[in-house]
Amino acid sequence: MSKNNSIKCSYLGPAGTYSEIAAKKFFGENNVFIAKNTIADVFDSVTTAEADYGVVPIENSIEGSVNMTMDLLFEIPNIRVVGECVIPIRHFLLSYEKIELDKIRTLCSHQQAIGQCSKFIRSYLKDPEIIFTASTSNACHIIKSIPNSAAIASENVIQIYNLYTIAKDIQDSLVNATRFFIISKINNNNIYNFDDYNSFESYKTSIICCPKFNKAGVLYSILKNFTRKNINLTRIESRPTKKQLGEYSFYIDFEGSIADNKVKRALIKIEQMSSFFKILGSYKKWIE
């Protein structure tokens, strides 16, 4: 997306993950890409300025939200969202051996990938031991030392790790896709000007809020501020605040930018109703 070859971008590695695919699709190939072991490591690399940007998964069309990313967006104060990227997901069953499906005894992959292929696993594999890994590519490292094993990963890793394809397109839905956030450090001097908006309609905004009072109708009271301003919501999720039982934060995505006066007025009202309020960022909608 950028012509600037000096950009440093971290992603959930190792090489061949969907996060790497998203990073290169968003920024273009001619940049510096830094593989990290965990999503938390991607956040750390951005907050410490090791990387200008990080790419982290936020939601999948089959398995839903990525809780680790949501929690870190809540917990880390100096991170903002500056972009999004949506990647179609095609899962492949891969192995270092030419092995029959019923002979697979161990299956490795990221928890989200395992969930996205649950129908295939139940239908074609004979109750293998499942090992959750930090990423789909990491699973390819692990199975190298395990006989009668296979990994679920992207097509990209086949040549990287010299693997055999046992089965392809094993995801539960052919319209499987993952949405990624591009994050940066607040006040980072980067190519995205936070207040430079060409068209309010071409932007989305993400926020987190926690109601001051846990009472009936509180979520409705928050959401009606968007209805009054005719602002279209595109996603809403709740997560426990981890402070006390029954206390939740709400993650809300909607169309429009914080430079739009009607959005500003709605957010002022919501902030007044919240014990915690954070604008994660306004960013251009992803268009393939």
N, C-alpha and C positions, 0 to 999 in steps of 0.2 A: 504493500500500500504506500510505502514511503520510498523515495529515491535516495534517502540519506543512508549511506553505507556504514556510518559509524554507530548505528543503533545497536545496543546490546539488549537482548531479550532472553529471559530465562523461561523455562517450561518444565513440566513434569516429564522427566526422561525415564530411561535412556533413549538413544536415537530410535526413531521409528514409531513413537507414540502418536496418538491422535492430537495431543497437545503440541507436539512438534509440527505436525501437519497444519494445525490452526495457526501457529506462530508464523510459519513461512508463507501461508496463504494471506495473512493479514499484512505482514511487513514486506514480503518479497524475499527471495532467496539470498540476495547479496547483503546480508547483515550478519552480526555475530550472535549465535544462538547457544545458550548455556543450559545444559541438561542438569536438572536437580532431582534428588531422590524422592522428595515428598512435596505435596502442595504447600506445606508450611515452609519448606526451604525456598520455594519460589517467592513467597511473601517476604521472607528474610532477605533474599537477594535484592529485592526492590527497596526495602526500608533502609538497607545498609549502602545503597547506591552501587552495589556490584553490577546490577543490571538497571538499564533505563526503564524497562518494562518487564512485566511478567504475564504469562498466559496461563489461566487456570480454568478448569471446567466448572460451570455453574449449574447446568441442568441437562438432562437427557430426556428425549421424547418418550422413552419407555420406562426408565427407572426413576425419573423425577430429579429432584434437586440433589446436588452434591453437598452434603452437610458440612464437611470440613471447610469448604470454601465459604459457605454462608457464615459459619462460626468465626472464621478469621476476619471476614469483612466487618463483623460486629465488634470483635475484640481489638483490632489494630486500628488506632486512630488516624494515622497519617497516610492512609492508602485511599486512592480514588480510582474509579472506573472510567477509563477514557475511550473504550471501544468494546465491540462485541464481534464475534465471528461464529458462524454456524457451519459445522462440518457434517456431511452425511457419513454415517457409520456403517462400514461393511466388516463384519467379523469373520476371521478365518481360523479354522482349527489346524494347528501347525505342530510339527514334531521333528526331531532329529532322526527319527526312524520311519520307515515305511510300515505303518502299523494299521491293523484293522480297527474299526471303531469299538468293537466289543472286547478288544484286547487292551484298551486304555485303562490303566489302573489309577493314574494320578492326573488331575487336571488343574492347571495353574492359570490365573489371570487376576486382573483387578476386580474388585467386588462388583462394580457397575457392569463390567463386561460379562461376568458370570450371570448376573441378573438379566441382562439383555438377551442372553442365549438360553434361558432356562427351559424353554420348550424343547429345543434341540437336545439339550443334555438329558432331559427326562426320557425323550423318545428314542435316542440312538446310542447312548452310553450306558454301561452297566454299573451304575452306582459307583463312580470313581471317587477316590479321596480328592476333595477340592481344597486347594491352597490359594488363599487370597494374597495377592502381591501388590506392591506399591504402584505398579503401572503394568500395562499390557506388555510392554517391551521387557520389563524386568522379569516377567514370567518366562520369557524365552531364555534368559540366563539360567534361571533356576532349573528348568527341565533338562538342561544339558547333562546334569549328573544324576538324573532319575530315570531308570529304565521304565519302559511301557508308559511313558508320560506324554502329555500334549499341552499346548498353550493356546489360549484364545487371544488373538492380536490382529493388528492391521496387516494388509497386504504389503505395506512398506517394509516390514521386517524380514520378509522371506529371503531377499538377497543379502541383507545386512548380516543375518545370522546363519545363512545357508540351510534353510529349513525346507522340509517337505510339506506340501499342502495336503492335508487329510480330507478336509471339507471346506467349502467356501460359502459365504453369505449365510451364516448359521444364526444370525440375529433373528429374534422373534418377529420383527416387522421389517419389511423392505423400505419403510419410510423412517427408519431409525436415524436420528440426528442428535448431535450434542452441541450445545451453545457454550461458548467460552467467553470469559471476560478478559479484557486487556487492562491490566492495572499499572499504575505508576505511583510514585511518591508525591504527596501534595507539595506544591511549590517547586516541583522538579522542573527545571528549564528544558522542556522537551518540545517536540514538534506540534503538540496539540494545545492550542490556546483555549483555555477553559471557557472564555467568553466570546469566542469567535464562531457564531452560528449563522449560516447562510439561510437556513429555512427551519423555522421552529417545527414544522410538520415532519421533517426528515430525521428528527431526533427522538431518543428515548431517555428517560431519567430513572434512576434507581435510588430508593431511599430505604432506611431502616427506622422503625419507630417502636417505642414501648409505651402503651397507655399509662397515664398517671394513676388511674383507678381501674381495678379489675372488677367490672360490674356488667350487668346485662346490657347489651346494645352498644358497648364501647367501640367495637370494630365498625359497626354500622355508622356510628357518629363520626369516625375518622373517614370512612370511605365516602360519605355523602358530600364531603368537601370537594372530591373529584367530580361527583355527579353534578353538583351545582355549577361547576365551571366547564362542564361538557368535556372532561378529560378522560380519555379511554385507558383503562387499566389493561395491561398485557400479562401480568403475573402477580400473584400474591401467595406468600408462604408464611407459615409461622414456625418459630423455633423456640425451645425453652431458653430462658435467659441464664439458666444454671445458678440462679441466685436463690430461688425458692420454688417449691412445687406449685404449678398452676400459673406461673408468671411467664409470659411469652413476648417475644419480639416479632414484629411483622416486617417482612421484606416485600416491598411493593415496586413493581416496574410499571411505567406508564408512558404514553406517547406525549412528546413535547419536551422542551428544554427549560432549564431554570432561568433562562434569559427572557422567557415569555411571561408577561405580567400576570396572566391568569394562573399560571403555574406557581409563580411567586406567592400570590395571594392565598392559594390553596395550601401551600406548604407552611406559610406563617400560621394559619389556623391549626394545622396538624401539629406543628412544633409546640404550640401553646397547650395542646392536649396531651403532650408526651413527657414522660420522665426521662426518656432517652430519644434523641432524634439525630439522624445522620444522613446527609445527602451523599450517596456514594459517587454520583457523577451523572453528567449528561453526555451523551455520545451519539454518533450517527447510527441509525438503524442499519443492520447488516442487509445488504442487497447482493444476491449472488450474481 
